[in-house]
Amino acid sequence: MTSPEHLRRHILPMTLPAVLILGLAGFASSQSTTKSPPTGRVVEAPANIISFAPTEKVAHVDAHTINLREVLEDLGPEAMLWYQHVQTLADPFFEGRVPNTRGAEIASEYIAFYLASYGLEPAFPEENGRDTSWTSYFQPFEFATRAGPRIARVKDPHLTINDHSLVYDEDFVIFGNSGSGEVSAPLTFVGYGIEEGRDGYSSFDDETDLDGRIALVLRGEPLDAEGHSRWSEKGFTRHASIRRKVRTLQDRGAVGIIFITPPGAMDSRSGLDDLKRSSQYGRSAGIPVAQLDPDIADDLLIQSDPATRTLETLRKLADRGDVTCVELDDDFVISLGAKVSRNPNRTMIPARNCGGVLPGRGELADEWLIIGGHHDHVGIGQLQGVMPANKGRLHPGADDNASGTAAVLVLAKVLGDSYAAAPADADLRSILFLTFDAEEQGLFGSRHYADHPTIDLGKITAMMNFDMVGRLRNDNVMILGAQTADGLEDLLTRHIENSGLTAALSPASSGRSDEANFIAREVPALHFFTGMHPEYTTPQDKWHTVNPGGAAKIIALATDIALDLATRPDQLIFTEPGQQRTQSRNYAKVRLGIRPGMGNDLDTGILVEGVSLDTSAADAGIIEGDILLSWDGEPLETTRDLFTVLQNHKPGDVVKIKILRDGNEITLDVTLKASE
């Protein structure tokens, strides 16, 4: 690919910013379309987001005679405003916007200033949590570095049943993903705790409410007469994931969770899990999470179930879907708690998301659209992924991701103006504008928001993520996540065809940017992306290499899509994309077919956050929530390890992958398939 530096040397003197080359090309293109309606088209997306790198198209100009002011004014107010934000955020004064620096702090202050100046209301309470009195534009959080031990520590564990104390490590254990604190509440038996399984199976009725109750939940998933999964010939499916169950029960309002191993289960680990294993079950749930000995659970159920049923009886009813949630006798009160510290020897780094609200009105006001992008970058190159030669050098991060942050800010103004001009009786969804911190270190900001939302995730029609939208070339853009909702791809196609752009639509997320954390929580989400280039994650990603004319086209398309999503009568319904894209496909002749977890809090191994259909991983029985431990005996500690071993194989090779699944170590034979 010809670099912009090469173009600057051969087309324009260095005194003229290279952006004018791109801007003039965009302006010329826009002028040529005034004679007829703009036309756009949808094309097939490349197999991997890293492969998307459109060719450059430029116009030759005379730098000494061109009127810079006229060019920028001709590009339009959105292009100028976007360009102003990019130049500012990519200035060295902001120190590369790495978290926990003065540069990051003032970058967030800059964002909050403009959210307020564009008329947006604060998006957060002064303290984290769900509250109606939002008075802050900041959502502070902390994230951990990868150094140090990752096994939780538990102090003062206790579980009592009507003041009868149980013995820790014999009768019960506290899981490593438990939150700190104590709760006293009655119990509800929730079967397998599955929101939606195969063939319409659910552990819940529509009206099930666990507010103020502790959930007593079976591990695994519905079993057959021999104690094996009804839904899988080998092991369990993703519905057995402890992470998924914890999230489901929290969403239903549970104040505590107690897991039980089902009697007769052949594919579950017997006994109580130790902290090393249970520390791999996910981030802190924020509520107490424990495991209870099945014999004690059996006695408890016989005494507290209104029908005096045994654990085995209830298990078999749950296997067939003949029982949903059972509120147990309120006279049986469970007190459960502990002090749980996660990774006490690791450094916790402060960061903060920024957000503002454009209130909706009418019948759609309590539904939401989220528009976001990350505002952080890699500072002076001290993060993983930076080329060794560039460590210690300032990385301005103009395209990555001052460009996306600027797009969010411009959209806040443009959509705010559109809402102000709309009829008073218009039905409009509320729009939450978010910029995330600590994306470069593992999607931590968006993960924190998704784990601690200030709005009901079930009320979000879609999330639109802007990450690297500053280098539109030859009018080519990529949009990922097009099949994360019913009808979403058709909606996108309609607007693309009127945009003058060529859009490569990918059905799913790449897993590499912030929309992935929303898709993981079944929120439809898109990622707008203008492609890779030689300046990616280098000190050369500066303000003068971006394309304001192209950004204005992206913003115009995004505005049309956002207004459609904000005003359509029906909320989008999430769907699993038919084909997940993974990070590994551009690195080897074979692919495994998983979406690795980004920034997950593991002692060792790679968390599987998604599995693509008809891939090596799916065929071998790897499921969401598994942790990859080793590959032919070699430990897997990071995604880089996975990419390395993939490079050493060809299609048809059979490898042994050891996984950790809900405390059980399993070795699978995996036949590798070719990358597409």
N, C-alpha and C positions, 0 to 999 in steps of 0.2 A: 504494500500500500504506500502511495506517495504521501509523505508527511506534510503537515501544514508548514513546517519550517522550510522544507524544500520549495514549496509554492511561494513562500514569502521571498526567498532568494531569487527566484526566477521570474516572478510576475510583478511584484511591487517592491519599491524601496522599503527598507526596514522602518522608515519613519511613519508609515501608515499601518495601523493595526490590521492584522490579517483578518479580523472579523469583518472588515469592509468587503473583502473578497466574497465571503460567504453571504454577508448581508445584501450586497448588490445582486448576487445571484438570486437570492430570495425575492428581492424587490422586482427584478426583471421578470421573474416567474409570475409574481402577483400581477404585474402590469399586463402580461400577456393573457391572463385569464379574464380580464375585464370585458372582453368581447363576447364571451360565452360562459355559461355556468361552469364552475370548477368541477372537474371530474376526478375521482380517486378510484383506487382498486385495492382489493384484498389479494394477497399472495400467500403461499405456504411459508411458514416460518422455518428457519434452520433448526437442526436437531438440538442445538445448544445455544444459549444466549451469548456465549463467548464468540460464537461463529458469526454473529451479526455485526458486520462492519462495512456499511455501504461505501461505495466509491465517492470521491470528492468531485464536485462540479463547480467550476469557478468562472468568473467573468474578468476579463483583462481591463484594467483602468489605469489612468494616469494619476499617480498619488499627488502630484504637484498642482493639479488643476481641479481635482474633485472637491466638491463642497461637502465637508463632513456633516455639517448641521443639516443640510438638505437631505442627505442620504438617510440619516437617522429619523428625521421627521417624516420622510416618505415611507419608512418602514412602519410607522404608526406608533401610537402612544403605548400600546402593550409591549411592543418590542423595546422601546426606550426605557420603560419602567423596569422590565425584566432585566435589561442590560445593566441598569443602575444597581439593582440588587446583587447581580452576579459580581460586578466589579468591586462592590463594597465587601461582600462576604469573602471573596477570594483575595482581598488585600493582605499582605504580610502582617499587618497590624493585628489580625485575628489569629495569628500563630498556627494556621492550619486546622483550627477548630477541634483539636483533640480534647476529649472530656477532661475535666478537672484542671483546666488552665484558664488564665484570665481571658485569653482569646475566645474560648468557648463560652465563657460567662457573658462577655459583651456581645457575642454573636446572638445568644438567646435574648438578650435585652433588645438588640436591634429588631429581631423578629417580633417580639412582643409589642414594641413601639408601633410597628406598622400594622400589626393585627388590630391594635386599638385605633390607630388613625384611620383605618378603613372601615371603622364602625362595628367591628366584631366585639362580642361580649366575652369576658373571661370564661375559660373552659373548665377550670378546676376549682375545688375548694382550697382553702389555705393549707389543709392537711389532706394527704392522700385518702381516698375513700369515696363512697357514693353519697352525694349531698346535693341539695337543690340550691344552696347558697354559694354559688361559684363566684369567687372574687379574685382569682389569680389566673394569670396566663401561663403559669409554670406547674409542672408535675415533677417534683424531685424524686429521685430514686438512687439506689446504689447497685453496682454490679461488681462481681468478683473477678479478679485476674485468674489466669489458669495455673498460677503457681501454688504449691502447697497441697496438703491432704484434702480429700474431698469426702470424707466419711463424717456423717453427723455425730454429734455428741449429745447424749441424753442425760439430764439430771432430774432427780426427784420424780421419777415416773410413778404414776398411781392410777389404778382402775378399781373402783368400788361399785358394788351392787347393793343398794340399800344399806350402806355403811359397812358392808362386808368387804374387806380388802383382799384383793388377789395378789399373787406373788409374781413379781416381775421376772421374766425369762423362764418361768415355769407355766404360769397360767395365761400370760399375755406379754406382748412386747409393744413398744412404741416404734413406729416406722420412721426411717430416716427422712422421709418427706413430710413428716408431721410438722405442724406449726407449734409454736410455744403457746402456753396458756392452759387454762382449765375450763371445763364446761360440765355442768350438771343438767341432765335432761332425760326425758323418757326416750324409748327406742321405737324405731320403725324398721321392720324387716323389709328389705327392698329386693329380695331375690338376687339376681346377678347384677343389678344396677346398670342395666343396658338400656339406653334411651331408644335406640332403634337398631334392631338386629336383622337377621335374615327373615325373609317372608313375612314382614310386618311384625316380627316379635318385638315386644317392649316389656320392660319391668314396671312400667308406670302407666297409670291412667292419666287422661288429659288434666284432671283436676288435682293430681297428686301434689301436695305441698309439704315439704319437709322442714319448714321454718320452725326453729326452736326444738328440733329433734335430732337425735343421733341415729345415723343410718347403720343398720346391721346388714352387711352385704357379703354375698358369696363370691369367692374368687373364681376366675375362669369364665366359662360360658355353658349354656345348656348341654347336658350330657346324655348319652344313650344308656341302654341297660348295662353295658359293660364298663361304663365310666369314662368313655372317650367323648370328645366333642361331637355334637350333632352336625356341626358346620364345617368340619375340617377332617381330612383323612390323616393328617399329621399335626399333632400339637393343637394349638388354638389359633383363632383368627384375631384380627385387631380388636374385636369387640371385648376380648378378655383383658385388654390393657388396663393396668392399675391407674396409670395417668389419666386415661379417658374416663374411667369410673369416678375418680376423685373429682374431675372437672364437672361431670354430669351431676353428681350429688351436691356439689357446691352450688351449681346453677339452680338446683331445686330447693336450696335454702338450708341444707343440713349444717348443723353447728359442730358436728363431730362424725367420724367414720370409724367403724370397727369391721375389719375383714375376717372372714372365716373360710378355711379350706373345706370344700364340700366333702362329706363322707362318700367314699367309694370312687373318688376321682382318680383316674389312672395316670393322668398327664400333669399332675400338680405335685409340687414338692411337699413332702410331709413335714410336720413339725413347724415351729415358729421361726420366722426369718431373722437372721442376725442383722446388725446395723450396716455391715458392709454391703449386703445385698439390698436392703430396703433403702439405702441412701441413693441407689440408682433408679428409684421409682419416680424421679422428677423433682422439680423445685418445691420449695416449701408450700404446702397447701394453705397455710394461714390458719387452719383449724386442726385440732388434735386428730391424728390418724393412728390407729392401733390394730393389732391382730390378736384374736382371742382363740384359746384352745377349743377345738370342736366339741370336746366332751362337756366343757363348761357352758358353751353356747347351747348345746342340746338341753341341759338342765334348765337353763334360763328360758328357752323357748317353751318347754313343756309347762313351766309355771306361769309364763306371761302371755302366751298366745291365747286369745279368747277360745280357740278350739282345741287347746292343749296338744298341739301337734309337735312331733319331733323334728329335729333338724333334717333327718333323712326324708321324712314325709314332705316337708316344705321344699327341700331340694328337688324331689321328683315332680312336685307340682310346678315348680319354677322351670324345670326342664321342658315340660310340655306347654308352658305358657298359661297354665291353669290358675295361677295366682300372681297378682301384682304386689303392691305394697300392703303390708299388714301392720297397723298400729298396735303395738303391744301394750299391755296393761300399764297405765300411767303410774301405778303404785310402785313399779319397778324403775327406780331412778338410777342412772349410771353417772358416776363422777369420773371423769377422764382427763388426764393432763400430764404435762411434763415441761421442763425447760429444754428446748432443742436448739442447739447452735450448729449451724451449717458451716463447715470449713473454717473453723475459728482461726487458723493460722494464715488465712489468705488475706490479701489486701483488698479492702472494699473501696471502690472509686465512686465518688458522687457525680451525678449527672442530672440533667433535667430535660424533659420534653416541653415543648411550647404548644399552646393551643388557643383557638378562639372560636366562637360560635356565631353563626349567622342564623338567627331564629327563623323557623318556618311559621306557617300560619294555616288556619283552616283545618280540615280533617286529617291532613298529613303531618301536622306540626310535631307530633310525638314520634314520628319515624325519622330516620337519619341517613345522610350520606356523609362519608368521611373522605376528605381530600388531604393527602399527606405526602411527606418525603423526609429523608433524614438530613439534618443540618450539620452533622459532625464530619470530620475527615481525619487524616492520619498524622496531623501535626508535623513534626520534623522527621517523620519516617520511622517512628519507634515501634510501630505495630507489625504483626505478622503479615506477610504478603508483599511487603515492600522489598524491592531489589536491594541486595546488600550494598551496592555501590551508592545507593541513594539514602542510606540511613544517616541521620544527622543533618539532612538537608530539608529545608522548608518545602512542604507540599501544599500549594494554595488550594487545590480542590475546586477549581472553577466548574468543570463539568460534573465532577463527583464530590459533593452534590450541591454546590451553590446553585447550579442550574435548576435542580428540582425544587430546592427551597424557594428560589425566586419564582418559579412557576406557581407554587402554592400561594405565595403572597399576591401575585398578579391575579390569580383566579379568585382570591378573597375579595379583591377590589371589583373585578368585573362582575362576579356573581352577586356581590352586594349591591352594585348598581342595578343589576337586572331585577333583583328582588324588590328594590325600592321603586322601580318603574312598573312592577306588576300590578294588576288590578287588586283592590283592597280585599276582594272576596276570593282571590286565587288560593288554591290548595297547594302548599309548598312544604316539602320536607325541610327539616332543620339540617344545616350543614356544619359539620365539625371539621375545622382546619387544624391539622396537627403537623408539627415537625418533630422528628425523633432524634434523640441523642444516642450515642454509642452503637450505631448501626455497624460501623466498621469493625467493632470488636466482637460482634456476634449477634446483631439484631436485638440488642438488649432493650433499647427504648421502646420499640413497638411491642416487644414481648411483655415489657412491664405494663404498657397500657392495656394490652389484651388480657393480661392477668388481673389488672386493677382498673377496669373500665369505669368511666363516670356515666355511661349510658348503657342501656340494656342492649347487649350484643344481638339479641333476637330482633331488635327494632332497626337494625342497620340494613338498608337495601343493598349497599355496595360500598367498597373502599377503592379509591383511585390513588395509586402510588406513583410518584414522579421521581425517578432515580436515573440520573444521567440523560437529560433531555436537551442538552446544549449544543449538540453537534449534528444537527440534521444535515444530511448530505443527499443530494439528488432526490429530495422529497421522500426519503425512505425512513419509516419509523416501525418499530416492533412493539406490539401490545401483547403482553402475556396475561393469562387468566381468562381467556375469552370463553371458556366452557365451564366456568365456575358457577354459573346460574342458568336456569332454563331460559332460553330466548336471548341471552346476553350477546352471543355471537351475531345474531341477526340484527340486534340493536346497533352494535358497533359497525356492522357492514353498511347499514343505511347511512350513518353519519360519515363514514370513511369515503363512500362514493360521492359525497357532496363536498369533500374537503380539498381535493386536488392532491392528496397524499397517497403514496403507496404504502400500505400497512401489512406487515407480516404478522398474522395472528397465531399465537401459540395457545393451545388449550389450557395449559396449567401454569402455575408459578415455576420459576427456576429454583426456588428455595434460597436464592441469594440476596433477596431484598425484603423490605418490611411487609409487603403484602402477604408473605408466607405465614406470618403469625396470625393474620386474620383468617386466611383460608384454613389453617389448622383448627380454628374455632368455628368453622363452617359459615364464614361470612364471605360472600362473593367478592372477589378483589381483582383488580387490574394493575399491571405495571407498564407504564409508558417508558420507552427506552429508545434512544437514537443511535446506539451502537458503540462498539469498541473502537479504540484508536491508539496510536503509539504513545500518546501522552497520559494514558490511563494509569493512575497511581504512580505518577512521577512528579518531580518538581516542575515539569513543563506544562502541567495542567493549569494554565493561567487564563486570566480574564480575556486576553486578546485572541484566544484560540476558539472562542465560542461564537455562535451564530444567532444574533438576535432576530433576524428575519425568519429563520427557521423556527425559533422558539415561539414567535408570534403565531405561526401556523399550528404548532402543537397546542398552544393555549386556545386557539380558536376551535380546533377539533374537540379538545377537552371541555370547553365551555358548552358546546352543543350536547355532548354526551352527558355532562353533569346536569344540565337543565332537563334533559329527557329523564334521567334517573330521579331527579328531584320532583318531577311533576307527574310521572306516570301513575295511574290510579293504584296499580298493584305493586306490592313489594316483591323484589326478586327472590326466587327460591334457590338456595344453594344446591349445587350438584357436584358430585365427584367428577373431575375431568377424566375423559376417556384415556388420556395418555399423559403421564407425568414426565416432565423433562428433568433430567438430572445433571449434576455438575460434571460427571465423569466422562460423558460421551465424547468430549473433544480431546481427551487425553490418551485414549488407548483404542486398540482394535476391538476390544470387548467392553461391555458395560455390565454392571451388577443390577442396576435398576432400582436403586433406593434414593430417597431424598434425605441426606444426612442432616441431623440437628445442628443448628448454628449456635455456638456459645453455650451448649448444654453443660450442666453442672455435674460431671461424671468423674468418678475416681479413675477410670480407664475405659477405653472403648469408644465406639461411635454410636450415638443414638440414631435409630431409624425413625424418621418422622413421616415417611410415606414410602409406598412401594408402587412402582409402575406396573400396569397390567402386562401380562405376556412377556415377562423378563426373566432373567436368570434367578433373581431373588424371589419373585412370585412363584416360579415353578418349584423352587426348593422349599418353600413354606416360610420364608422370612416375612414377618408382619410388622406393622407399625408398633412402636414401643419396644421392639427388640434392641439389644445392645450388641454390636459386633465386637467380639473380644480378640479373636485371632484369625489368621489366614494361613492355612497350612502350618500351624504352630507358631507363626510369627505374630507378636502382639500388634494390635491395631489401636493406636492411641489418638490419632487425629485423622481428619479427612485427607491430609497430605499422604499419610501412610497408605490409605486406600487407593489413592490415585497412583502411587508408586507401584504397588503390587499389580494393579490392573495393567500397567504398561508392559509387564513381563509375560503376558498371556495372549493366547490366540483363541478364536472360536473353537469350541469343542473341548477345551481343557476342563477337567473336573478338579475342583479344589475343596478342601475341608474348611468350613468356616464355623468357628465356635461362637455361639451367641449366649447371652443371658436373657432369660424370659421369665419375669415375675419370680426371680430368685433361683431358677433352675438353669444350669449350664447344659446346653444342647449342642451337639456337633452335627452339622448338616453337610451333605454332599451337594455341591453346587456346580452345575454344568454351565459354563459361560457361553453367552450368545454374542454375536457380532454387534458392534455399534452400528446404528443406522446412519 
